[in-house]
Amino acid sequence: MSVPREVQVVGGVVHRPAKPWTTTIHSLLRHLLAAGLPVPEPLSLDGAVETVRLVPGDAGQDCWPHQLGLDGVASAGHLLRRVHEATRTWVPPADAVWAVPEEPAVSGSERVICHGDAQPANFAWSGGMAGGLFDWDSARPAPACSDVAYALEWLTPFEDDPQELARRGFADVPDRRGRVRAFLDGYGWQEPLDVVGAVVHRQQLTIDEVVHLGRAGHEPHASWVAQGWPARWRSKMVTTRRLARQVGDGQVSER
């Protein structure tokens, strides 16, 4: 039977359920910290509970005001690039375990360790700038474009429901093309990129991963699967395709 996933923050320390891949993630985080990256510091792994130091800044539902401006969008891209670059020199443990399967190589996108869930709520923000990145459970070896596409889904955003956009702080229709450019410029992306195609592919992969983890009994994924959310999330891919023209038919040429 699945056990609900409980996370508590006490005195700047995050207590969260340990998973089979937690030891691998702690090794990765220590490497990133040594490289000067603003990620959680692993403190302990005691049976079923891990503790990490809280990354300071606004996160979760408090993230939205910070990502409204193009500078904030670009800062998220820049931080993600720094993280990707630092993972290139990390040597995973021989018995490394990942939450989800490794992603296959993609032409024109170098393989790194991707965060796997680089949405605004998992960045730590201050003054409209991304200053940290946490919640690394979905990390995996993958082409860098996987994280780029995932982040662009949220930061473009590929969402057109008025109520949802208002919840995220948008008073007007977002400048989606400008936001895509800002993120890719911040990241320093140099290769041609079919933005819409990459985002749709990543959306389907996200659904597949939720089903994979849910069937294995991991929370909150098991609850999401039981409630039928993966089937509902497929509508996101329809929305992404519908918004293609707002990002230039989804194509970003060589920069």
PyMOL commands that set and color helices and strands:
alter all, ss='L'
color gray80, all
select helices_A, chain A and resi 22-34+60-67+70-87+120-122+144-155+162-167+176-187+195-215+221-226+229-233+235-242+244-247
alter helices_A, ss='H'
color red, helices_A
select strands_A, chain A and resi 8-10+13-17+42-46+49-53+111-114+123-126+129-133+140-143+193-194+251-252
alter strands_A, ss='S'
color yellow, strands_A
deselect
rebuild
show_as cartoon
